Amino acid sequence: MSKTIEDNNEYKWNSTFSFLMAMIGAAVGLGNIWRFSYVLYSNGGGAFFIPYVIAILIMGIPFLILEYGLGATFKNSLSNILKGIRPQLEVIGWITAFLVFLVLTYYVVIMGWDLIYFLLSFFKGWGSNPDAYFMSNIVVGSDNLNNLGTFVLPTLLATIFIWILIWFISHKALDKGISKVVSVLIPLLFIMMAIIVVYALTLPGMWGGVTALLNPNWNLLLDINVWLAAFGQIIFSLSMGQAIAVTYASYLPKESRLIDNVLIVVLSNSSFEIFTAFGVFSILGFMSLTSGLAINEIATSGTGLLFVVFPEIFNVMGHAAYVIGPIFFLCVFFAGITSALAFLEPMTLAVSKKFRMPRIRSVTILCIFGLLLSLIYTTGSGNFILTIADEFINQFGILLAVILQALIFGWSYGIDKLLPVLNRYSTIKVGKIWIIVIKYVLPIFLSIMWIVGIIDLFETQSSTNIIIQLLIALLFVVVPLILTILPSKD
């Protein structure tokens, strides 16, 4: 007789602490370090906290509660949960898990860049012109497909190493692999980031950076794009609707305080990204003072912040940079690896459950497949494709998957069935207001976000961009369809 999750130690947390560290690790990723501070700065500064907190209260917390409830109730993969509700819905579960897996295939490459910079940071190996170094040695190539056949060797080797590392951690039983890693890395991540922020707050010019970050622009509260930015930040920061929370919660024991755990994860994630933002802008304030450039000329997000702006800052920081630099890039790596493990897990559970496959085999197959897909991002055209894929998957694919889940579980399933499981051991209870939010508020807000995002996505697209997006769309429809059609080994 085949084992279920409940009696298979491959799929059990060894403690509630491990689960919390894993969920915090899934939430605290590269975006918390490179994205949130710029979103806060460019969307009203201190005024942005109003839509940010509202987005957490009416979307982040309610949806995570839903996902925890589903995982704890069904102890199954999202695709199997949806199949149980209605067989035709199984494919949506596969699409959701596979979309997150596709994110992992380029997320690993960015982690590879960070690993390279971690090694470079010990001797400032990026030289006097970090921008030129990044473009010439890490993302070699221009914004086209002309260099698709040329691999960037450092990026290729770093990417292969990280896939091997992910396999090494994930192929083990949960209590011997992911549990042990996240229980060490997440506390270390918070300690190291605290060191960086405290040091940043002692730098000359820091107050100019913090003032620029928090200076409130109340007029922007009337701008719908600011509110959409707040809701978008919460969706992607908390990894909402990406089958991660459902999967991780399915490994919990029955007596878990689900709602309490949601609040701990949300509070930890928000505290980390706000705290980090102070550090980032303190350092940008220092850069502004030493370079004579205004904050708005150096404030940016994404890879430009990590691999161009920060190396430029370390170049003028003096000997302290040889300590702060490695700690910073190691922080980014720890945040990345804990998120990467979470991105792989929904597909791992779904494949293992449907095909009655041992964990080691499903993880091995997925890591090999993932590495092959990652190779395209390690070419001279990799950064060009990566940018297009990231925008398309996040604004079109993942957001649509979240909307569909809100509608299915809110209307087809009947989420009032989850209330006993959610409330049984939790200190804080949910009821009618939570049900109304899931059924009405979330679908409306998310649909507005999706429509605005799609209009923005396709307004200025070249024919090459559209072809790449269509190929990605084909991939995240065809593979889940095949996995749905294949007979189950139940």
C-alpha positions as CSV (number, residue, x, y, z in Angstrom):
1,M,0.0,0.0,0.0
2,S,1.3,3.4,-0.9
3,K,1.9,5.9,1.8
4,T,0.1,9.2,2.2
5,I,1.7,12.5,3.3
6,E,0.5,11.9,6.8
7,D,2.5,8.7,7.3
8,N,5.4,9.4,5.1
9,N,8.3,11.2,6.8
10,E,9.5,12.5,3.4
11,Y,6.7,15.0,3.7
12,K,6.6,16.1,7.3
13,W,8.0,19.1,9.1
14,N,10.1,18.2,12.1
15,S,8.7,21.2,14.0
16,T,6.4,24.2,13.7
17,F,9.6,26.3,13.8
18,S,10.9,24.6,10.6
19,F,7.5,25.3,8.8
20,L,7.6,29.0,9.9
21,M,11.2,29.3,8.7
22,A,10.4,27.7,5.4
23,M,7.3,29.9,4.8
24,I,9.3,33.1,5.8
25,G,12.1,31.8,3.5
26,A,9.6,31.4,0.7
27,A,8.3,35.0,1.3
28,V,11.6,36.7,1.9
29,G,13.4,36.6,-1.4
30,L,15.3,38.7,-3.9
31,G,12.3,41.1,-4.3
32,N,12.4,42.1,-0.6
33,I,16.0,43.3,-1.0
34,W,16.0,44.8,-4.5
35,R,12.4,45.7,-5.1
36,F,10.5,46.9,-2.0
37,S,12.6,49.9,-1.1
38,Y,12.2,51.3,-4.7
39,V,8.4,50.6,-4.7
40,L,8.1,52.4,-1.4
41,Y,10.2,55.4,-2.6
42,S,8.5,55.8,-6.0
43,N,4.9,55.4,-4.8
44,G,4.5,58.1,-2.3
45,G,7.2,57.3,0.3
46,G,5.6,57.3,3.8
47,A,2.2,57.7,2.3
48,F,2.6,54.3,0.6
49,F,2.3,52.5,4.0
50,I,-1.5,53.2,3.9
51,P,-2.2,51.1,0.8
52,Y,0.5,48.7,1.8
53,V,-1.1,47.9,5.2
54,I,-4.6,47.8,3.6
55,A,-3.4,45.3,0.9
56,I,-2.0,43.1,3.7
57,L,-5.2,43.2,5.7
58,I,-7.7,42.6,2.8
59,M,-5.7,40.4,0.5
60,G,-2.4,39.0,1.9
61,I,-3.6,37.6,5.2
62,P,-7.0,36.4,4.0
63,F,-5.6,34.5,1.0
64,L,-2.7,32.9,3.0
65,I,-5.3,31.8,5.5
66,L,-7.2,30.1,2.6
67,E,-4.0,28.4,1.4
68,Y,-3.1,27.2,4.9
69,G,-6.6,25.9,5.4
70,L,-6.6,24.0,2.1
71,G,-3.1,22.4,2.7
72,A,-4.0,21.4,6.3
73,T,-7.4,20.0,5.3
74,F,-6.5,18.0,2.2
75,K,-2.8,17.1,2.9
76,N,-2.4,17.0,-0.9
77,S,-1.0,18.9,-3.9
78,L,-3.0,21.7,-5.4
79,S,-3.7,19.8,-8.6
80,N,-5.1,16.9,-6.6
81,I,-7.2,19.2,-4.4
82,L,-8.7,20.8,-7.5
83,K,-9.2,17.4,-9.2
84,G,-11.2,16.4,-6.1
85,I,-13.4,19.4,-6.4
86,R,-14.0,18.9,-10.1
87,P,-11.8,16.7,-12.4
88,Q,-11.7,19.4,-15.1
89,L,-10.0,21.8,-12.7
90,E,-6.9,19.6,-12.2
91,V,-5.1,21.4,-15.0
92,I,-5.3,24.7,-13.2
93,G,-3.3,23.2,-10.3
94,W,-0.6,22.0,-12.7
95,I,-0.5,25.4,-14.4
96,T,0.0,27.1,-11.1
97,A,2.8,24.8,-9.9
98,F,4.5,24.8,-13.3
99,L,4.4,28.7,-13.5
100,V,6.3,28.9,-10.2
101,F,8.7,26.2,-11.5
102,L,9.3,28.4,-14.6
103,V,10.1,31.3,-12.3
104,L,12.6,29.1,-10.6
105,T,14.4,28.4,-14.0
106,Y,15.5,32.1,-14.3
107,Y,15.6,32.9,-10.5
108,V,18.4,30.4,-10.3
109,V,20.4,32.3,-12.9
110,I,20.1,35.6,-10.9
111,M,21.3,33.7,-7.9
112,G,24.2,32.6,-10.0
113,W,25.0,36.2,-10.7
114,D,24.9,36.9,-7.0
115,L,27.2,34.0,-6.2
116,I,29.7,35.4,-8.7
117,Y,29.5,38.8,-7.0
118,F,29.9,37.3,-3.6
119,L,33.3,35.9,-4.7
120,L,34.2,39.2,-6.4
121,S,33.2,41.2,-3.3
122,F,36.3,40.0,-1.4
123,F,38.6,41.9,-3.7
124,K,36.2,44.3,-5.6
125,G,36.7,42.2,-8.7
126,W,34.1,44.2,-10.6
127,G,36.7,47.0,-11.1
128,S,36.2,50.7,-11.2
129,N,33.2,50.5,-13.6
130,P,30.7,48.0,-12.3
131,D,28.1,48.8,-15.0
132,A,30.6,47.9,-17.8
133,Y,31.7,44.8,-15.9
134,F,28.2,43.6,-15.4
135,M,27.3,44.1,-19.1
136,S,30.5,42.7,-20.4
137,N,31.1,39.7,-18.2
138,I,27.8,38.6,-16.6
139,V,25.0,39.4,-19.0
140,V,27.1,39.5,-22.2
141,G,25.0,40.5,-25.2
142,S,22.5,43.1,-26.2
143,D,18.7,43.3,-26.2
144,N,18.1,40.8,-29.0
145,L,18.4,37.1,-29.8
146,N,21.7,37.4,-31.7
147,N,23.8,35.8,-28.9
148,L,21.4,32.9,-28.2
149,G,24.1,30.4,-29.2
150,T,26.8,31.7,-27.0
151,F,27.1,30.7,-23.3
152,V,28.4,33.1,-20.7
153,L,30.8,30.7,-18.9
154,P,30.8,32.2,-15.3
155,T,26.9,32.4,-15.3
156,L,26.6,28.9,-16.8
157,L,28.9,27.3,-14.1
158,A,27.2,29.2,-11.3
159,T,23.8,28.1,-12.5
160,I,24.8,24.5,-12.7
161,F,26.3,24.7,-9.2
162,I,23.1,26.2,-7.7
163,W,20.8,23.5,-9.4
164,I,23.1,20.8,-7.9
165,L,22.8,22.6,-4.5
166,I,18.9,22.7,-4.8
167,W,18.9,19.1,-5.7
168,F,21.1,18.1,-2.8
169,I,18.9,19.8,-0.3
170,S,15.5,19.0,-1.8
171,H,15.9,15.3,-2.7
172,K,16.2,14.4,1.0
173,A,13.2,13.8,3.3
174,L,11.8,17.1,4.5
175,D,13.1,16.8,8.0
176,K,16.7,16.1,6.8
177,G,16.8,18.6,3.9
178,I,14.7,21.7,3.7
179,S,13.8,21.8,7.4
180,K,17.5,21.8,8.5
181,V,18.6,24.3,5.9
182,V,15.8,26.9,6.5
183,S,16.1,26.6,10.3
184,V,19.8,27.8,10.0
185,L,19.7,30.1,7.0
186,I,16.7,32.3,7.9
187,P,17.9,33.3,11.4
188,L,21.3,33.9,9.9
189,L,19.8,36.0,7.1
190,F,18.0,38.2,9.7
191,I,21.2,38.6,11.8
192,M,23.3,39.5,8.8
193,M,20.8,42.0,7.4
194,A,20.6,43.6,10.9
195,I,24.4,44.0,10.8
196,I,24.2,45.7,7.4
197,V,21.4,48.0,8.3
198,V,22.9,49.0,11.6
199,Y,26.2,49.8,9.8
200,A,24.3,51.7,7.1
201,L,22.6,53.9,9.7
202,T,26.1,55.1,10.9
203,L,27.2,56.2,7.4
204,P,27.5,60.0,6.6
205,G,24.6,61.0,4.4
206,M,22.3,58.3,5.7
207,W,19.7,60.7,6.9
208,G,19.3,62.2,3.4
209,G,18.5,58.7,2.1
210,V,16.0,57.8,4.8
211,T,14.3,61.2,4.4
212,A,14.0,60.6,0.6
213,L,12.6,57.2,1.2
214,L,9.9,58.2,3.8
215,N,9.0,61.7,2.6
216,P,5.2,61.3,2.1
217,N,3.5,62.4,-1.0
218,W,-0.2,62.3,0.1
219,N,-1.5,63.3,-3.4
220,L,-0.3,60.0,-4.8
221,L,-2.9,58.2,-2.6
222,L,-5.5,59.3,-5.3
223,D,-3.4,57.5,-8.0
224,I,-4.8,53.9,-8.7
225,N,-1.3,52.8,-9.8
226,V,0.0,53.4,-6.3
227,W,-2.7,51.1,-4.9
228,L,-2.0,48.5,-7.6
229,A,1.7,48.7,-6.7
230,A,0.9,48.0,-3.1
231,F,-1.3,45.0,-3.9
232,G,1.3,43.7,-6.4
233,Q,4.0,43.9,-3.9
234,I,2.0,41.9,-1.4
235,I,1.1,39.2,-3.9
236,F,4.6,38.6,-5.1
237,S,6.3,39.2,-1.7
238,L,4.1,36.7,0.1
239,S,4.2,34.2,-2.9
240,M,0.3,34.3,-2.8
241,G,-1.6,31.8,-4.9
242,Q,1.5,30.0,-6.2
243,A,0.8,26.6,-4.5
244,I,3.7,27.1,-2.2
245,A,1.7,27.9,1.0
246,V,-0.8,25.0,0.2
247,T,2.1,22.6,-0.3
248,Y,4.1,23.6,2.8
249,A,0.9,23.7,5.0
250,S,0.0,20.2,3.8
251,Y,3.1,18.9,5.7
252,L,1.9,20.3,9.1
253,P,0.5,18.2,11.9
254,K,-3.2,18.4,12.6
255,E,-3.0,20.5,15.8
256,S,-1.2,23.4,14.2
257,R,-2.3,27.0,14.9
258,L,-2.8,27.9,11.2
259,I,-4.0,31.5,11.5
260,D,-1.4,32.3,14.1
261,N,1.3,31.0,11.7
262,V,-0.1,33.2,8.9
263,L,0.2,36.3,11.0
264,I,3.8,35.4,12.1
265,V,4.9,34.9,8.5
266,V,3.2,38.1,7.2
267,L,4.7,40.2,10.1
268,S,8.1,38.7,9.6
269,N,8.1,39.3,5.9
270,S,6.9,42.9,6.2
271,S,9.3,43.7,9.0
272,F,12.2,42.3,6.9
273,E,11.5,44.3,3.8
274,I,10.8,47.6,5.6
275,F,13.9,47.1,7.8
276,T,15.9,46.3,4.7
277,A,14.6,49.4,2.9
278,F,16.0,51.6,5.7
279,G,19.4,50.0,5.1
280,V,19.3,50.3,1.3
281,F,18.3,54.0,1.3
282,S,20.8,54.8,4.1
283,I,23.5,53.4,1.8
284,L,22.1,55.3,-1.2
285,G,22.2,58.5,0.9
286,F,25.8,57.8,1.6
287,M,26.4,57.3,-2.2
288,S,24.5,60.6,-2.9
289,L,26.7,62.5,-0.5
290,T,30.0,61.1,-1.8
291,S,29.2,61.3,-5.5
292,G,27.2,64.5,-5.5
293,L,24.3,62.8,-7.4
294,A,20.7,63.2,-6.3
295,I,18.9,60.2,-4.7
296,N,16.6,60.0,-7.7
297,E,19.6,59.6,-10.0
298,I,20.9,56.5,-8.2
299,A,17.8,54.9,-6.7
300,T,16.7,51.9,-8.8
301,S,15.5,48.4,-8.4
302,G,16.2,44.9,-9.8
303,T,19.5,43.7,-11.0
304,G,20.7,47.2,-11.5
305,L,20.6,47.9,-7.8
306,L,22.3,44.6,-6.8
307,F,25.0,44.3,-9.4
308,V,25.7,47.9,-10.5
309,V,24.7,50.5,-7.8
310,F,25.9,48.5,-4.7
311,P,29.3,47.6,-6.2
312,E,29.7,51.3,-7.1
313,I,28.9,52.1,-3.4
314,F,31.3,49.5,-2.2
315,N,34.0,51.1,-4.3
316,V,33.8,54.3,-2.4
317,M,33.2,52.8,1.0
318,G,36.8,52.0,1.9
319,H,38.0,49.0,3.8
320,A,34.6,48.3,5.4
321,A,33.4,47.2,2.0
322,Y,35.5,44.0,2.2
323,V,33.3,43.0,5.1
324,I,29.9,44.6,4.3
325,G,30.1,43.5,0.6
326,P,30.4,39.8,1.2
327,I,27.8,39.9,4.0
328,F,25.4,41.7,1.6
329,F,25.8,39.3,-1.3
330,L,25.6,36.3,1.1
331,C,22.3,37.8,2.5
332,V,20.9,37.9,-1.1
333,F,22.1,34.3,-1.7
334,F,20.4,33.0,1.5
335,A,17.2,34.8,0.6
336,G,17.4,33.4,-2.9
337,I,18.1,29.7,-1.9
338,T,15.2,29.5,0.6
339,S,12.8,30.9,-2.0
340,A,14.2,28.6,-4.7
341,L,13.5,25.6,-2.5
342,A,9.9,26.8,-2.1
343,F,9.5,27.3,-5.8
344,L,10.4,23.7,-6.5
345,E,8.3,22.1,-3.8
346,P,4.8,22.4,-5.4
347,M,5.9,20.5,-8.6
348,T,7.7,18.0,-6.4
349,L,4.7,17.2,-4.4
350,A,2.3,17.1,-7.4
351,V,4.5,14.8,-9.4
352,S,5.2,12.5,-6.4
353,K,1.5,12.3,-5.5
354,K,0.1,11.7,-9.0
355,F,2.7,9.2,-10.2
356,R,3.5,7.6,-6.8
357,M,7.1,8.5,-7.3
358,P,9.7,8.6,-4.5
359,R,10.8,12.1,-3.6
360,I,14.4,11.6,-4.7
361,R,13.2,10.6,-8.2
362,S,10.7,13.4,-8.7
363,V,13.2,16.0,-7.4
364,T,16.0,14.6,-9.7
365,I,13.8,14.7,-12.8
366,L,12.6,18.2,-12.1
367,C,16.1,19.5,-11.4
368,I,17.4,18.1,-14.7
369,F,14.5,19.6,-16.6
370,G,14.8,22.9,-14.8
371,L,18.6,23.1,-15.5
372,L,17.9,22.5,-19.2
373,L,15.4,25.3,-19.3
374,S,17.8,27.5,-17.3
375,L,20.5,27.1,-20.0
376,I,18.7,29.6,-22.2
377,Y,19.2,32.3,-19.6
378,T,22.9,31.7,-19.4
379,T,23.5,32.7,-23.0
380,G,24.4,36.1,-24.3
381,S,20.7,36.7,-24.9
382,G,19.7,35.4,-21.5
383,N,19.1,38.7,-19.8
384,F,16.9,39.9,-22.7
385,I,14.7,36.7,-22.5
386,L,14.7,36.8,-18.7
387,T,13.3,40.3,-18.5
388,I,10.5,39.4,-21.0
389,A,9.7,36.1,-19.2
390,D,9.6,37.6,-15.7
391,E,7.2,40.4,-16.8
392,F,4.9,38.0,-18.7
393,I,4.8,35.1,-16.1
394,N,4.2,37.5,-13.2
395,Q,1.7,40.0,-14.8
396,F,-0.2,37.5,-17.0
397,G,0.3,34.0,-15.7
398,I,0.6,34.0,-11.9
399,L,-1.9,36.8,-11.3
400,L,-4.4,34.9,-13.4
401,A,-3.8,31.7,-11.4
402,V,-4.4,33.6,-8.2
403,I,-7.7,35.0,-9.5
404,L,-8.9,31.5,-10.7
405,Q,-8.1,30.1,-7.3
406,A,-10.0,32.8,-5.4
407,L,-13.0,32.2,-7.7
408,I,-12.9,28.4,-7.5
409,F,-12.4,28.1,-3.7
410,G,-14.7,31.0,-3.0
411,W,-17.6,29.8,-5.2
412,S,-17.2,26.2,-6.3
413,Y,-15.8,24.6,-3.2
414,G,-17.5,26.4,-0.3
415,I,-14.7,27.8,1.9
416,D,-17.0,27.7,5.0
417,K,-15.9,24.0,5.2
418,L,-12.4,25.2,6.1
419,L,-13.5,27.2,9.2
420,P,-13.4,24.3,11.7
421,V,-9.8,23.4,10.6
422,L,-8.7,27.0,10.6
423,N,-10.2,27.9,14.0
424,R,-9.8,24.7,16.0
425,Y,-6.3,25.5,17.4
426,S,-5.8,29.1,16.3
427,T,-5.8,31.9,18.9
428,I,-7.4,34.3,16.4
429,K,-10.5,33.1,14.6
430,V,-12.0,33.8,11.1
431,G,-15.7,33.8,10.0
432,K,-18.1,35.6,7.7
433,I,-15.9,38.7,7.0
434,W,-13.1,36.4,5.8
435,I,-15.5,34.5,3.5
436,I,-16.8,37.8,2.0
437,V,-13.2,39.0,1.4
438,I,-12.3,35.7,-0.5
439,K,-15.5,35.6,-2.5
440,Y,-16.0,39.2,-3.4
441,V,-13.1,41.6,-2.5
442,L,-10.2,39.6,-3.8
443,P,-11.5,38.6,-7.2
444,I,-12.5,42.3,-7.9
445,F,-9.2,43.8,-6.8
446,L,-7.1,41.1,-8.5
447,S,-9.1,41.3,-11.8
448,I,-8.5,45.1,-11.9
449,M,-4.8,44.5,-11.3
450,W,-4.6,41.8,-14.0
451,I,-6.4,43.9,-16.6
452,V,-4.2,47.0,-15.9
453,G,-1.1,44.8,-16.0
454,I,-2.0,43.2,-19.3
455,I,-2.7,46.5,-21.0
456,D,0.6,47.8,-19.7
457,L,2.4,44.6,-20.8
458,F,1.2,44.7,-24.4
459,E,1.2,48.4,-25.0
460,T,4.9,48.7,-26.2
461,Q,5.7,45.2,-27.2
462,S,7.9,44.4,-30.2
463,S,7.2,41.4,-32.5
464,T,10.2,39.6,-30.9
465,N,8.8,40.1,-27.4
466,I,5.4,38.8,-28.5
467,I,6.9,35.7,-30.0
468,I,8.8,34.9,-26.8
469,Q,5.7,35.5,-24.7
470,L,3.6,33.2,-27.0
471,L,6.3,30.5,-26.6
472,I,6.2,30.8,-22.9
473,A,2.4,30.7,-22.9
474,L,2.5,27.6,-25.0
475,L,5.0,26.0,-22.6
476,F,2.9,26.7,-19.5
477,V,-0.2,25.3,-21.1
478,V,1.1,22.3,-23.0
479,V,3.2,20.8,-20.1
480,P,0.3,21.0,-17.5
481,L,-2.1,19.6,-20.1
482,I,0.2,16.6,-20.6
483,L,0.6,16.1,-16.9
484,T,-3.2,16.3,-16.4
485,I,-3.9,13.8,-19.2
486,L,-1.3,11.2,-18.1
487,P,-2.9,8.5,-16.0
488,S,-2.6,8.7,-12.3
489,K,-0.9,5.9,-10.3
490,D,-3.4,6.1,-7.5
